[in-house]
Protein backbone atom coordinates (compact mmCIF):
# COMPACT_ATOMS: atom_id res chain seq x y z
CA UNK A 1 0.00 0.00 0.00
CA UNK A 2 1.27 3.41 -0.90
CA UNK A 3 2.28 5.57 2.06
CA UNK A 4 1.43 9.23 2.36
CA UNK A 5 4.51 11.48 2.41
CA UNK A 6 5.01 13.98 5.20
CA UNK A 7 4.64 16.80 2.66
CA UNK A 8 1.28 15.44 1.48
CA UNK A 9 -0.06 15.16 5.04
CA UNK A 10 1.17 18.68 5.83
CA UNK A 11 -0.58 20.00 2.70
CA UNK A 12 -3.84 18.35 3.74
CA UNK A 13 -3.68 19.75 7.25
CA UNK A 14 -2.88 23.27 6.01
CA UNK A 15 -5.88 23.26 3.67
CA UNK A 16 -8.23 21.90 6.33
CA UNK A 17 -7.13 24.52 8.85
CA UNK A 18 -7.66 27.27 6.26
CA UNK A 19 -11.20 26.09 5.43
CA UNK A 20 -14.12 28.19 6.62
CA UNK A 21 -16.68 26.82 9.07
CA UNK A 22 -19.40 28.26 11.24
CA UNK A 23 -23.10 28.77 11.72
CA UNK A 24 -25.29 28.27 14.74
CA UNK A 25 -28.34 26.11 15.11
CA UNK A 26 -31.69 27.87 15.26
CA UNK A 27 -33.22 31.05 13.96
CA UNK A 28 -31.03 33.62 12.27
CA UNK A 29 -33.23 36.44 11.03
CA UNK A 30 -31.59 38.90 8.70
CA UNK A 31 -32.82 42.02 6.95
CA UNK A 32 -31.66 42.47 3.38
CA UNK A 33 -31.26 46.27 3.49
CA UNK A 34 -32.54 49.37 5.23
CA UNK A 35 -36.22 50.13 4.54
CA UNK A 36 -37.01 53.03 2.27
CA UNK A 37 -38.79 55.88 4.06
CA UNK A 38 -42.56 55.49 3.87
CA UNK A 39 -42.41 52.18 1.96
CA UNK A 40 -43.85 48.94 3.33
CA UNK A 41 -41.83 46.03 2.03
CA UNK A 42 -42.92 42.41 1.69
CA UNK A 43 -41.20 39.94 4.00
CA UNK A 44 -40.13 36.49 2.83
CA UNK A 45 -38.76 33.65 4.95
CA UNK A 46 -36.07 31.16 3.97
CA UNK A 47 -36.27 28.11 6.23
CA UNK A 48 -33.59 25.43 5.81
CA UNK A 49 -32.30 22.29 7.51
CA UNK A 50 -28.80 23.78 7.87
CA UNK A 51 -26.52 21.92 10.24
CA UNK A 52 -24.05 24.01 12.26
CA UNK A 53 -20.68 24.06 10.52
CA UNK A 54 -22.01 23.25 7.04
CA UNK A 55 -20.60 26.09 4.94
CA UNK A 56 -22.77 25.17 1.95
CA UNK A 57 -25.62 27.17 3.47
CA UNK A 58 -23.57 30.34 3.69
CA UNK A 59 -23.73 30.45 -0.12
CA UNK A 60 -27.45 29.71 -0.26
CA UNK A 61 -28.07 32.52 2.19
CA UNK A 62 -25.86 34.98 0.29
CA UNK A 63 -27.80 34.26 -2.89
CA UNK A 64 -31.11 34.79 -1.10
CA UNK A 65 -29.86 38.06 0.39
CA UNK A 66 -28.69 39.28 -3.03
CA UNK A 67 -32.13 38.63 -4.52
CA UNK A 68 -33.89 40.27 -1.56
CA UNK A 69 -31.74 43.38 -1.91
CA UNK A 70 -32.44 43.59 -5.65
CA UNK A 71 -36.18 43.05 -5.18
CA UNK A 72 -36.52 45.36 -2.16
CA UNK A 73 -37.73 42.55 0.11
CA UNK A 74 -37.14 41.90 3.79
CA UNK A 75 -35.55 38.47 4.15
CA UNK A 76 -35.75 36.38 7.32
CA UNK A 77 -33.49 33.32 7.49
CA UNK A 78 -34.18 30.46 9.90
CA UNK A 79 -32.63 27.02 10.13
CA UNK A 80 -32.62 23.82 12.16
CA UNK A 81 -31.31 20.36 11.18
CA UNK A 82 -34.13 18.68 13.14
CA UNK A 83 -37.11 18.28 10.80
CA UNK A 84 -39.73 18.78 13.50
CA UNK A 85 -38.01 21.97 14.66
CA UNK A 86 -37.71 23.15 11.06
CA UNK A 87 -41.46 22.56 10.60
CA UNK A 88 -42.10 24.72 13.68
CA UNK A 89 -40.00 27.48 12.12
CA UNK A 90 -42.27 27.36 9.08
CA UNK A 91 -45.32 27.62 11.33
CA UNK A 92 -43.76 30.62 13.09
CA UNK A 93 -43.18 32.31 9.74
CA UNK A 94 -46.86 31.77 8.90
CA UNK A 95 -47.89 33.24 12.26
CA UNK A 96 -45.65 36.21 11.51
CA UNK A 97 -47.66 36.79 8.32
CA UNK A 98 -44.75 36.64 5.89
CA UNK A 99 -45.65 37.15 2.23
CA UNK A 100 -43.88 34.04 0.99
CA UNK A 101 -41.75 31.11 2.15
CA UNK A 102 -38.81 29.27 0.57
CA UNK A 103 -38.15 25.97 2.31
CA UNK A 104 -35.97 22.89 2.07
CA UNK A 105 -37.63 19.47 2.17
CA UNK A 106 -34.94 17.15 3.48
CA UNK A 107 -37.61 15.19 5.40
CA UNK A 108 -40.81 15.72 3.40
CA UNK A 109 -43.04 13.55 5.61
CA UNK A 110 -42.31 15.66 8.68
CA UNK A 111 -42.47 18.95 6.80
CA UNK A 112 -45.71 18.18 4.92
CA UNK A 113 -48.26 19.49 7.44
CA UNK A 114 -46.46 22.79 8.05
CA UNK A 115 -45.94 23.40 4.32
CA UNK A 116 -49.54 22.61 3.46
CA UNK A 117 -50.84 24.82 6.27
CA UNK A 118 -48.78 27.68 4.80
CA UNK A 119 -50.35 27.16 1.40
CA UNK A 120 -53.82 26.94 2.96
CA UNK A 121 -53.16 30.31 4.62
CA UNK A 122 -52.59 31.84 1.18
CA UNK A 123 -48.82 32.10 1.52
CA UNK A 124 -46.97 30.93 -1.62
CA UNK A 125 -44.28 28.34 -0.95
CA UNK A 126 -41.30 27.37 -3.11
CA UNK A 127 -38.91 24.51 -2.43
CA UNK A 128 -35.16 24.83 -2.66
CA UNK A 129 -32.26 22.35 -2.58
CA UNK A 130 -34.08 19.21 -1.43
CA UNK A 131 -37.38 17.46 -2.01
CA UNK A 132 -37.36 17.13 -5.79
CA UNK A 133 -39.63 14.06 -5.63
CA UNK A 134 -42.05 15.57 -3.12
CA UNK A 135 -42.59 19.26 -3.84
CA UNK A 136 -45.43 18.80 -6.33
CA UNK A 137 -47.44 16.32 -4.21
CA UNK A 138 -47.19 18.80 -1.31
CA UNK A 139 -48.67 21.56 -3.46
CA UNK A 140 -45.49 23.65 -3.53
CA UNK A 141 -45.36 26.17 -6.38
CA UNK A 142 -41.78 25.73 -7.66
CA UNK A 143 -38.55 23.83 -7.02
CA UNK A 144 -34.94 25.02 -7.40
CA UNK A 145 -32.06 22.58 -7.03
CA UNK A 146 -30.48 19.57 -8.65
CA UNK A 147 -31.77 16.06 -9.26
CA UNK A 148 -29.68 14.20 -6.70
CA UNK A 149 -30.09 10.80 -8.36
CA UNK A 150 -28.80 12.14 -11.69
CA UNK A 151 -25.92 13.89 -9.89
CA UNK A 152 -24.96 10.72 -8.03
CA UNK A 153 -25.12 8.71 -11.23
CA UNK A 154 -22.78 11.19 -12.92
CA UNK A 155 -20.31 10.74 -10.06
CA UNK A 156 -20.49 6.96 -10.43
CA UNK A 157 -19.90 7.12 -14.17
CA UNK A 158 -16.87 9.34 -13.61
CA UNK A 159 -15.43 6.94 -11.03
CA UNK A 160 -15.92 4.08 -13.48
CA UNK A 161 -14.09 6.04 -16.19
CA UNK A 162 -11.24 6.68 -13.72
CA UNK A 163 -10.88 2.94 -13.09
CA UNK A 164 -12.08 2.93 -9.47
CA UNK A 165 -13.26 -0.34 -7.97
CA UNK A 166 -14.54 0.29 -4.44
CA UNK A 167 -16.23 3.56 -3.44
CA UNK A 168 -17.27 4.72 0.03
CA UNK A 169 -20.21 7.15 0.05
CA UNK A 170 -20.32 9.15 3.31
CA UNK A 171 -23.80 10.26 4.43
CA UNK A 172 -23.58 12.94 7.11
CA UNK A 173 -27.34 13.39 7.69
CA UNK A 174 -29.05 9.99 8.05
CA UNK A 175 -32.62 10.12 6.77
CA UNK A 176 -31.99 13.01 4.36
CA UNK A 177 -33.76 11.94 1.15
CA UNK A 178 -31.41 13.94 -1.08
CA UNK A 179 -28.23 12.43 0.37
CA UNK A 180 -29.63 8.91 0.08
CA UNK A 181 -30.50 9.65 -3.55
CA UNK A 182 -26.92 10.75 -4.23
CA UNK A 183 -25.48 7.48 -2.94
CA UNK A 184 -28.15 5.42 -4.70
CA UNK A 185 -27.40 7.27 -7.94
CA UNK A 186 -23.69 6.61 -7.39
CA UNK A 187 -24.36 2.87 -7.11
CA UNK A 188 -26.43 3.01 -10.30
CA UNK A 189 -23.72 4.74 -12.33
CA UNK A 190 -20.67 2.96 -10.86
CA UNK A 191 -19.61 -0.46 -12.14
CA UNK A 192 -17.60 -1.27 -9.02
CA UNK A 193 -18.62 -1.78 -5.39
CA UNK A 194 -20.44 0.99 -3.50
CA UNK A 195 -20.60 1.17 0.29
CA UNK A 196 -22.43 3.66 2.51
CA UNK A 197 -21.04 5.10 5.72
CA UNK A 198 -23.46 6.95 8.02
CA UNK A 199 -22.04 9.71 10.21
CA UNK A 200 -24.63 11.79 12.07
CA UNK A 201 -22.51 14.93 12.16
CA UNK A 202 -20.59 17.47 10.09
CA UNK A 203 -18.02 17.81 12.89
CA UNK A 204 -14.61 17.28 11.31
CA UNK A 205 -13.20 15.13 14.11
CA UNK A 206 -16.27 12.89 14.21
CA UNK A 207 -16.31 12.37 10.45
CA UNK A 208 -12.57 11.76 10.36
CA UNK A 209 -12.73 9.06 13.06
CA UNK A 210 -15.55 7.27 11.26
CA UNK A 211 -13.76 7.33 7.90
CA UNK A 212 -10.46 6.17 9.44
CA UNK A 213 -12.23 3.22 11.06
CA UNK A 214 -13.81 2.24 7.75
CA UNK A 215 -10.56 2.57 5.81
CA UNK A 216 -8.74 0.41 8.35
CA UNK A 217 -11.51 -2.15 8.10
CA UNK A 218 -11.43 -2.27 4.29
CA UNK A 219 -8.13 -1.38 2.66
CA UNK A 220 -9.57 -2.00 -0.83
CA UNK A 221 -11.53 1.29 -0.77
CA UNK A 222 -9.97 3.42 -3.49
CA UNK A 223 -12.48 6.29 -3.69
CA UNK A 224 -14.34 8.31 -1.08
CA UNK A 225 -17.32 10.42 -2.10
CA UNK A 226 -18.45 12.90 0.53
CA UNK A 227 -21.74 14.75 0.21
CA UNK A 228 -20.63 18.13 1.52
CA UNK A 229 -17.47 20.23 1.50
CA UNK A 230 -16.61 20.12 5.24
CA UNK A 231 -16.80 16.31 5.15
CA UNK A 232 -14.42 16.21 2.18
CA UNK A 233 -11.74 17.98 4.20
CA UNK A 234 -12.28 15.54 7.08
CA UNK A 235 -11.95 12.63 4.64
CA UNK A 236 -8.64 14.04 3.39
CA UNK A 237 -7.29 13.98 6.92
CA UNK A 238 -8.59 10.43 7.39
CA UNK A 239 -6.84 9.22 4.23
CA UNK A 240 -3.55 10.77 5.31
CA UNK A 241 -3.69 9.44 8.88
CA UNK A 242 -4.73 5.91 7.89
CA UNK A 243 -2.08 5.60 5.16
CA UNK A 244 -4.79 4.83 2.61
CA UNK A 245 -4.39 5.28 -1.13
CA UNK A 246 -8.07 6.26 -1.54
CA UNK A 247 -8.79 9.41 -3.52
CA UNK A 248 -11.41 11.92 -2.38
CA UNK A 249 -14.16 13.60 -4.41
CA UNK A 250 -17.14 15.49 -3.08
CA UNK A 251 -20.41 17.23 -3.62
CA UNK A 252 -20.27 21.01 -3.14
CA UNK A 253 -17.39 23.37 -2.53
CA UNK A 254 -16.00 25.86 -0.06
CA UNK A 255 -12.68 27.66 0.08
CA UNK A 256 -10.91 24.65 1.54
CA UNK A 257 -12.21 22.31 -1.17
CA UNK A 258 -11.32 24.80 -3.91
CA UNK A 259 -7.76 25.06 -2.55
CA UNK A 260 -7.53 21.26 -2.30
CA UNK A 261 -8.60 20.80 -5.93
CA UNK A 262 -6.06 23.43 -7.01
CA UNK A 263 -3.35 21.51 -5.14
CA UNK A 264 -4.39 18.11 -6.49
CA UNK A 265 -5.54 16.76 -3.14
CA UNK A 266 -9.24 16.47 -3.99
CA UNK A 267 -10.04 15.02 -7.41
CA UNK A 268 -13.19 17.01 -8.21
CA UNK A 269 -16.41 18.39 -6.79
CA UNK A 270 -19.99 18.37 -8.03
CA UNK A 271 -21.38 21.89 -7.94
CA UNK A 272 -25.12 22.48 -7.63
CA UNK A 273 -24.68 26.27 -7.45
CA UNK A 274 -26.03 27.02 -3.95
CA UNK A 275 -25.81 30.80 -4.42
CA UNK A 276 -28.07 30.42 -7.45
CA UNK A 277 -30.50 28.23 -5.51
CA UNK A 278 -30.99 30.86 -2.82
CA UNK A 279 -31.20 33.66 -5.37
CA UNK A 280 -33.80 31.95 -7.57
CA UNK A 281 -35.95 30.89 -4.62
CA UNK A 282 -36.33 34.45 -3.31
CA UNK A 283 -36.50 36.08 -6.73
CA UNK A 284 -39.23 33.65 -7.82
CA UNK A 285 -41.40 34.77 -4.89
CA UNK A 286 -40.92 38.42 -5.90
CA UNK A 287 -41.88 37.57 -9.49
CA UNK A 288 -45.03 35.90 -8.21
CA UNK A 289 -45.89 38.83 -5.94
CA UNK A 290 -45.47 41.38 -8.70
CA UNK A 291 -46.65 39.59 -11.83
CA UNK A 292 -47.97 36.13 -10.86
CA UNK A 293 -45.04 34.58 -12.74
CA UNK A 294 -44.35 30.91 -12.05
CA UNK A 295 -40.98 29.50 -13.15
CA UNK A 296 -40.47 26.01 -14.53
CA UNK A 297 -43.78 25.21 -16.19
CA UNK A 298 -44.58 22.62 -13.54
CA UNK A 299 -41.10 21.09 -13.74
CA UNK A 300 -38.15 21.56 -11.38
CA UNK A 301 -35.63 24.27 -12.24
CA UNK A 302 -32.28 22.46 -12.14
CA UNK A 303 -29.16 24.28 -10.94
CA UNK A 304 -26.79 21.33 -11.35
CA UNK A 305 -24.89 19.13 -11.51
CA UNK A 306 -21.64 20.39 -12.98
CA UNK A 307 -18.09 19.27 -12.24
CA UNK A 308 -15.37 21.45 -10.75
CA UNK A 309 -11.94 19.99 -11.48
CA UNK A 310 -8.47 20.92 -12.73
CA UNK A 311 -9.93 22.18 -16.02
CA UNK A 312 -11.98 25.03 -14.51
CA UNK A 313 -10.79 25.42 -10.94
CA UNK A 314 -9.07 28.77 -11.49
CA UNK A 315 -12.24 30.54 -12.64
CA UNK A 316 -14.25 28.91 -9.88
CA UNK A 317 -11.61 29.94 -7.33
CA UNK A 318 -12.06 33.59 -8.30
CA UNK A 319 -15.82 33.32 -7.78
CA UNK A 320 -15.35 31.46 -4.49
CA UNK A 321 -13.13 34.30 -3.30
CA UNK A 322 -16.00 36.67 -4.09
CA UNK A 323 -18.37 34.49 -2.08
CA UNK A 324 -20.70 33.43 -4.88
CA UNK A 325 -19.49 29.87 -5.60
Backbone torsions as a table, in degrees:
resi	resn	phi	psi	omega
1	UNK	NA	135.5	179.2
2	UNK	-65.4	142.2	-179.8
3	UNK	-103.9	140.2	177.9
4	UNK	-74.1	133.0	177.0
5	UNK	-74.2	158.2	177.4
6	UNK	-58.8	-39.7	-179.2
7	UNK	-63.4	-38.8	179.2
8	UNK	-64.1	-47.5	-178.8
9	UNK	-61.3	-41.8	179.0
10	UNK	-62.0	-39.9	179.2
11	UNK	-62.4	-42.9	179.3
12	UNK	-61.0	-47.9	-176.7
13	UNK	-64.5	-38.2	179.4
14	UNK	-64.3	-40.5	-179.7
15	UNK	-68.7	-41.7	-179.5
16	UNK	-63.6	-42.6	179.5
17	UNK	-63.4	-35.6	-177.9
18	UNK	-75.1	-17.7	-175.5
19	UNK	-66.3	147.7	179.4
20	UNK	-82.6	146.2	172.1
21	UNK	-149.3	166.0	178.6
22	UNK	153.0	-171.1	-178.4
23	UNK	103.5	143.4	178.4
24	UNK	-121.1	147.8	179.5
25	UNK	-71.1	140.2	173.7
26	UNK	115.2	-161.4	-175.0
27	UNK	-80.2	137.2	177.8
28	UNK	-136.2	72.3	-177.8
29	UNK	-65.8	141.6	177.1
30	UNK	-140.1	145.8	176.7
31	UNK	-106.0	132.1	-171.9
32	UNK	-66.9	-39.7	-179.9
33	UNK	-164.5	171.2	-178.1
34	UNK	-69.9	137.0	-179.1
35	UNK	-63.0	147.1	174.6
36	UNK	-78.3	139.5	-178.3
37	UNK	-55.0	128.3	175.6
38	UNK	77.6	2.0	-177.7
39	UNK	-108.0	130.2	175.0
40	UNK	-94.0	121.0	-176.6
41	UNK	-102.0	147.9	175.2
42	UNK	-70.9	146.7	177.7
43	UNK	-111.0	130.7	174.7
44	UNK	-119.9	150.3	180.0
45	UNK	-114.6	136.1	170.9
46	UNK	-111.9	118.1	-174.7
47	UNK	-122.0	113.4	-175.5
48	UNK	-121.1	171.8	177.3
49	UNK	-98.6	29.2	-177.1
50	UNK	-52.2	132.8	173.6
51	UNK	-96.7	137.6	178.8
52	UNK	-53.1	132.9	178.4
53	UNK	93.7	-8.8	-179.7
54	UNK	-88.2	101.8	-172.8
55	UNK	-69.9	-12.9	176.8
56	UNK	-53.1	-40.4	-173.2
57	UNK	-74.1	-18.5	173.5
58	UNK	-60.6	-38.2	-179.3
59	UNK	-73.2	-40.4	176.5
60	UNK	-58.8	-44.8	-178.1
61	UNK	-65.8	-40.9	178.6
62	UNK	-61.6	-40.8	177.3
63	UNK	-62.4	-43.3	178.4
64	UNK	-63.2	-40.5	179.7
65	UNK	-66.7	-37.3	179.0
66	UNK	-64.2	-42.2	178.5
67	UNK	-66.8	-41.1	-179.9
68	UNK	-63.1	-40.2	178.5
69	UNK	-65.1	-42.9	179.1
70	UNK	-63.3	-40.7	-173.5
71	UNK	-90.8	1.3	179.9
72	UNK	60.2	47.8	177.9
73	UNK	-111.9	153.1	167.7
74	UNK	-89.8	125.7	-179.4
75	UNK	-108.5	130.2	172.2
76	UNK	-114.3	126.6	-179.0
77	UNK	-112.5	126.6	178.5
78	UNK	-131.7	149.1	179.9
79	UNK	-154.4	149.2	173.0
80	UNK	-162.4	129.5	-178.6
81	UNK	-71.0	-17.6	177.7
82	UNK	-82.3	124.4	-173.2
83	UNK	-62.1	-40.3	179.7
84	UNK	-64.6	-40.1	177.7
85	UNK	-67.9	-37.7	177.4
86	UNK	-63.2	-41.4	177.8
87	UNK	-60.6	-38.3	177.8
88	UNK	-66.0	-33.6	176.4
89	UNK	-65.3	-36.7	175.8
90	UNK	-64.6	-43.7	179.0
91	UNK	-62.0	-38.0	178.3
92	UNK	-65.4	-37.7	177.8
93	UNK	-64.6	-38.4	177.2
94	UNK	-64.6	-44.6	178.3
95	UNK	-62.0	-31.3	178.7
96	UNK	-80.3	1.6	174.9
97	UNK	59.8	44.9	173.7
98	UNK	-67.8	160.1	-178.1
99	UNK	-83.5	-25.4	-179.1
100	UNK	-162.4	158.6	-177.3
101	UNK	-133.2	132.2	167.5
102	UNK	-108.6	131.9	-171.3
103	UNK	-143.2	146.7	171.8
104	UNK	-90.0	150.7	-177.2
105	UNK	-125.4	60.9	179.1
106	UNK	-68.4	-30.4	176.7
107	UNK	-129.6	82.8	-171.9
108	UNK	-59.8	-36.8	-177.4
109	UNK	-61.9	-39.9	-179.8
110	UNK	-76.2	-33.3	-176.6
111	UNK	-81.2	-17.0	-169.3
112	UNK	-54.6	-50.3	-174.4
113	UNK	-63.0	-43.4	-179.3
114	UNK	-65.8	-41.5	179.9
115	UNK	-64.9	-45.0	-178.2
116	UNK	-68.9	-31.3	176.1
117	UNK	-68.8	-31.8	176.4
118	UNK	-65.1	-45.8	179.8
119	UNK	-63.7	-41.6	179.1
120	UNK	-63.0	-27.4	178.9
121	UNK	-82.3	2.3	178.6
122	UNK	84.8	14.9	179.8
123	UNK	-99.2	117.3	-179.9
124	UNK	-65.2	140.0	-178.2
125	UNK	-125.5	133.5	172.0
126	UNK	-120.3	148.9	178.8
127	UNK	-102.3	146.2	-178.9
128	UNK	-138.5	137.5	169.9
129	UNK	78.9	-45.6	-175.7
130	UNK	-142.3	150.9	179.7
131	UNK	103.2	28.1	-175.2
132	UNK	-63.3	-26.3	179.9
133	UNK	-89.5	-6.9	-170.1
134	UNK	-123.2	-11.4	-172.9
135	UNK	-65.2	-40.8	-178.7
136	UNK	-68.4	-46.3	177.4
137	UNK	-58.9	-28.0	179.0
138	UNK	-81.0	-7.6	179.6
139	UNK	87.0	12.6	179.6
140	UNK	-70.5	145.9	-171.2
141	UNK	-74.5	-42.1	-175.0
142	UNK	-148.3	163.2	176.9
143	UNK	-136.0	136.2	178.5
144	UNK	-129.8	117.2	-179.5
145	UNK	167.8	-162.5	177.7
146	UNK	-113.3	159.5	172.9
147	UNK	-82.1	107.9	-171.0
148	UNK	-66.6	-31.9	177.9
149	UNK	-65.9	-45.2	177.8
150	UNK	-62.0	-41.7	-179.8
151	UNK	-64.4	-43.3	178.5
152	UNK	-64.1	-39.7	178.9
153	UNK	-63.3	-39.4	177.7
154	UNK	-62.2	-38.7	177.2
155	UNK	-64.0	-43.2	179.7
156	UNK	-62.8	-41.0	178.7
157	UNK	-64.7	-36.5	179.2
158	UNK	-69.2	-41.6	176.4
159	UNK	-60.0	-41.7	178.4
160	UNK	-60.3	-44.8	178.9
161	UNK	-62.2	-32.5	180.0
162	UNK	-79.0	-8.3	178.9
163	UNK	87.7	15.8	178.6
164	UNK	-68.1	156.0	-178.4
165	UNK	-125.5	-26.9	-174.6
166	UNK	-144.0	109.6	-175.1
167	UNK	-111.1	137.0	175.1
168	UNK	-105.0	121.5	179.3
169	UNK	-103.9	117.3	-172.7
170	UNK	-97.7	114.7	-180.0
171	UNK	-101.2	115.3	-174.4
172	UNK	-95.6	-5.7	175.5
173	UNK	-132.8	86.4	179.7
174	UNK	-56.1	135.1	-179.3
175	UNK	93.4	-9.4	179.2
176	UNK	-75.4	116.4	-173.5
177	UNK	-62.4	-35.4	-178.7
178	UNK	-68.1	-40.5	-179.6
179	UNK	-68.9	-39.6	175.7
180	UNK	-60.7	-40.7	-179.7
181	UNK	-64.4	-35.5	177.8
182	UNK	-61.8	-48.5	-178.8
183	UNK	-67.9	-37.1	177.5
184	UNK	-66.2	-39.6	175.9
185	UNK	-64.2	-39.6	176.4
186	UNK	-56.2	-48.3	-179.1
187	UNK	-62.6	-33.5	179.8
188	UNK	-69.5	-38.5	-175.6
189	UNK	-90.8	-12.2	-174.0
190	UNK	-101.4	131.6	-178.1
191	UNK	-85.8	-8.5	177.6
192	UNK	-94.1	-157.7	180.0
193	UNK	-88.5	137.0	176.3
194	UNK	-119.5	129.4	175.9
195	UNK	-121.3	149.1	175.5
196	UNK	-107.2	141.7	173.7
197	UNK	-126.2	120.5	-178.8
198	UNK	-96.6	126.0	177.0
199	UNK	-132.8	111.9	-174.2
200	UNK	-84.3	62.2	-177.6
201	UNK	-177.2	153.2	167.7
202	UNK	-106.9	5.7	177.9
203	UNK	-63.1	127.4	-173.4
204	UNK	-58.9	-44.1	-177.5
205	UNK	-65.6	-39.9	-179.5
206	UNK	-65.4	-46.2	179.6
207	UNK	-63.8	-43.2	-178.6
208	UNK	-60.5	-45.0	179.7
209	UNK	-60.6	-42.8	-178.5
210	UNK	-65.5	-41.1	-179.4
211	UNK	-70.0	-40.7	176.7
212	UNK	-57.5	-46.3	-179.6
213	UNK	-60.0	-41.1	-179.6
214	UNK	-69.2	-40.9	178.9
215	UNK	-64.8	-37.0	178.1
216	UNK	-71.6	-26.2	177.9
217	UNK	-77.5	-35.0	-176.6
218	UNK	-135.5	96.8	-177.3
219	UNK	-75.1	-6.8	-179.2
220	UNK	-83.1	-6.9	177.8
221	UNK	-64.1	120.7	-178.7
222	UNK	-115.6	-3.3	174.5
223	UNK	-140.9	142.7	172.8
224	UNK	-124.1	126.3	175.1
225	UNK	-112.3	113.0	174.8
226	UNK	-96.6	158.8	-171.9
227	UNK	-109.1	16.7	176.5
228	UNK	-166.4	152.6	-173.8
229	UNK	-61.7	-45.9	-179.4
230	UNK	-59.6	-34.6	179.4
231	UNK	-70.4	-29.4	177.4
232	UNK	-64.2	-41.3	179.6
233	UNK	-67.3	-36.2	175.1
234	UNK	-65.4	-40.0	179.3
235	UNK	-64.6	-36.2	176.0
236	UNK	-59.3	-45.3	177.5
237	UNK	-61.5	-41.7	-178.4
238	UNK	-62.8	-42.2	178.5
239	UNK	-61.2	-45.8	-178.8
240	UNK	-63.6	-43.5	-174.0
241	UNK	-78.4	-20.0	179.5
242	UNK	-99.9	4.8	-179.4
243	UNK	56.5	36.5	178.6
244	UNK	-86.8	155.8	174.3
245	UNK	-100.2	9.6	-179.5
246	UNK	-64.4	142.2	174.8
247	UNK	-100.0	150.3	-174.4
248	UNK	-111.6	134.1	169.3
249	UNK	-132.6	165.8	-172.9
250	UNK	-153.1	161.6	162.7
251	UNK	-88.4	139.3	171.2
252	UNK	74.6	161.8	-175.7
253	UNK	-133.1	159.1	162.7
254	UNK	-147.3	-174.6	-176.1
255	UNK	-59.7	-40.8	-179.9
256	UNK	-62.7	-42.6	179.1
257	UNK	-67.0	-42.0	178.2
258	UNK	-59.2	-45.6	178.4
259	UNK	-62.5	-39.4	-178.6
260	UNK	-67.4	-37.7	176.2
261	UNK	-66.1	-42.4	178.9
262	UNK	-60.2	-33.1	-177.6
263	UNK	-94.5	6.3	176.2
264	UNK	75.9	17.4	-178.6
265	UNK	-92.0	-33.0	171.5
266	UNK	-110.6	134.9	-173.6
267	UNK	-67.7	-50.6	-177.9
268	UNK	-168.3	168.2	177.0
269	UNK	-134.5	148.2	173.2
270	UNK	-96.4	122.6	-175.3
271	UNK	-105.2	123.2	176.4
272	UNK	-104.2	9.4	175.9
273	UNK	57.9	67.8	-177.7
274	UNK	-62.1	-36.4	176.1
275	UNK	-57.3	-44.4	-179.8
276	UNK	-64.6	-38.6	178.6
277	UNK	-58.8	-49.3	179.5
278	UNK	-64.2	-40.3	-179.3
279	UNK	-63.4	-50.3	-177.2
280	UNK	-64.4	-37.8	-178.7
281	UNK	-60.6	-47.7	-178.7
282	UNK	-72.8	-42.7	-178.5
283	UNK	-64.1	-33.8	179.5
284	UNK	-65.4	-35.4	176.9
285	UNK	-65.8	-42.3	177.4
286	UNK	-61.2	-42.0	178.6
287	UNK	-62.4	-35.8	178.0
288	UNK	-71.1	-42.5	178.3
289	UNK	-58.0	-43.9	-168.6
290	UNK	-90.4	-26.1	-173.9
291	UNK	-145.4	9.1	-178.6
292	UNK	56.0	30.4	174.6
293	UNK	-75.3	139.7	173.4
294	UNK	-126.4	124.1	-175.4
295	UNK	-88.9	141.3	170.3
296	UNK	105.7	-15.6	179.8
297	UNK	57.6	37.9	-179.9
298	UNK	82.7	2.3	178.1
299	UNK	-114.7	157.0	177.4
300	UNK	-66.4	146.6	173.5
301	UNK	-94.6	109.9	-172.9
302	UNK	-86.6	133.3	178.2
303	UNK	-107.7	0.6	-179.9
304	UNK	-168.0	-178.6	9.7
305	UNK	-97.2	157.0	168.0
306	UNK	-138.5	155.7	-177.6
307	UNK	-98.5	137.8	171.1
308	UNK	-110.2	118.1	-178.2
309	UNK	-146.6	-162.1	-175.1
310	UNK	-65.4	-17.9	-177.1
311	UNK	-78.9	-23.8	-176.4
312	UNK	-134.6	10.4	-172.2
313	UNK	-64.7	-31.7	-177.5
314	UNK	-66.1	-43.0	178.5
315	UNK	-68.0	-38.4	177.7
316	UNK	-66.4	-36.9	-180.0
317	UNK	-61.2	-39.7	178.1
318	UNK	-62.4	-42.1	179.3
319	UNK	-69.7	-36.8	177.6
320	UNK	-63.6	-37.5	178.0
321	UNK	-63.6	-32.0	178.2
322	UNK	-81.4	-9.2	176.4
323	UNK	85.0	20.9	-179.4
324	UNK	-115.3	-2.9	177.0
325	UNK	-137.5	NA	NA
